[in-house]
Amino acid sequence: MQQFNVEIVLPSGKKYRVKELNNKDYLIIIKYTQNNDLVGLSRLFEELFIEPDMNIFDRFYLLIFIRMIYIEDSITLNVENKNVDVNLNSILEKLETNYVDLETKFEEGGIEIALDLPCISYYEHIDDLYISTIKTIKIADDVLEFSALSKHEQSQVMDNLPASLFKRINKFIQTIQNNLLDVSLIEQNKAIGVEELKINILGNGVMQFISNLFSTNLKSFYSLIYVFQNTITPGSDLFFKLSPVESRILMNIHSERVATENKKLQNQNER
């Protein structure tokens, strides 16, 4: 059965269809966020939504978009003990404005190599970040799409490349840092006490931000599951097939109906 999906245009210009996030997968996401397991969380997102050749900027944009349309379209910041709502669409617009196409090609020892923004979500070793900037390797008429190779195959290719390549990659990483070191996500608003929020696209702070964005109280989520499955769809697993935003809409409708019925009953008792 076909699953609902939405087409978006990523900052790089690529078109991508985003499948719906259901509550079954959202529960797993919440567990990772509650344990601050950024490695597990990044791997789950890659399994569910991310294509191997998607660069880190597009990945960041995609995950914020998923949070916006399938969970809630704003985040709440605590500013001097006051809750301030920030619309996620404004963050997406910021990312679109700040995107820079940095793809570069060079030839080294008869090998043509294309470098681009790293195709990675989270890295435990700096070497992983460096390797993920390699987009294609062309030897004679053969072109290797580096992100399509397995880790073992990538390692074999790297072992046969000239050592001078790493100096080129290091220089390219510096170019990225110069252009995308501190990408502004939220503008300063002195009127409500909000400070400007920036993020380093090359840092693991990207996945930390995403983790905070998707995080919610696990106990409250289980309470939602209990109430939904015991009042709205008893004996059904419908909750886990719905998106978070759909289940919230149905819960609100149910709460409104209960409130209306209680009010009618109260009016009848007062007569």
Salt bridges, closest charged atoms under 4 A:
GLU7 OE2 - ARG17 NH1 3.79
GLU46 OE2 - ARG59 NH1 3.20
ASP53 OD2 - LYS14 NZ 3.76
GLU103 OE1 - LYS135 NZ 3.11
GLU108 OE1 - ARG168 NE 3.32
ASP116 OD2 - LYS135 NZ 3.78
GLU187 OE2 - LYS94 NZ 2.73
ASP237 OD1 - LYS241 NZ 3.73
GLU261 OE2 - ARG257 NH1 2.79
